[in-house]
Amino acid sequence: MTSFQVQLPDLLQYKRILFIQPHPDDNDIGAGATIAKLAASGCEIHYLTVTDGRSGSDDPDLSSEKLIFTRREEQLAAGQRLGVHSFHWLDYPDGHLEDTESLRSDLIWSIRLIRPDAIITVDPWLPYEAHIDHVVTGKVVSYAGLFSGNPHFFPEHLSSGLALHRVEAIGYYATAQPNTQISVDKYWTHKIEAIRCHQSQFSGESLQFLEDYLTTQAKTLAVHAKRGSQFVESFKLLTPLMLHMNTQAFSM
Ligand SMILES: [Zn+2]
């Protein structure tokens, strides 16, 4: 009988990580404390935001242009608190993201340009995830991570000066199937401070609810992780190979 041992990626070993979010705030909510921890340890953190955030308001009188500008400023302030190295924007219309050739090309182009060891995004296979921007972002980022090293995918990138690039790991936050727990005690307040920068999204009761929800979740994860830490963020980390025709990836 043979045994097939699979080595899961180790998030804390990477030197450069690209966090790709559907909207300006998802990275901070899903992974902010881990991002602060990685940045403090010398890992170069890059942010790529896929949509422009224009739909993130219930106020019908607020113009798209104003909200897009505000949310970008909020994301810059939040990311700077966490130690983010650079910010990139694709500016697809918020709320209407589709899996298009253009989005696939833009994501593979970004990976070939930034050349991260790992890419992290939202988990598109989260049960009951209804936001189409999250499902599309998670799936197309996974596709991009699978093929950014293949010369037959968007060869025009190469003639414009970019080189092929293979990522070592693809990871997901806001996941129902985590396989990685990161202790973030020293960095929990960084995350809360970053979330408070998104004033157009969270204030008063909604901010209090989000902080309470995330803090309770992080404390519960810490109890289950049994590491003696107070706050934990969890991720699903896979290698690109695990993301195609792999029947074990779900339970890994
Ligand atoms: Zn979002």
Residues whose N, C-alpha, C, O or C-beta is under 5 A from the ligand:
A	BS01	ZN	P22 H23 D26
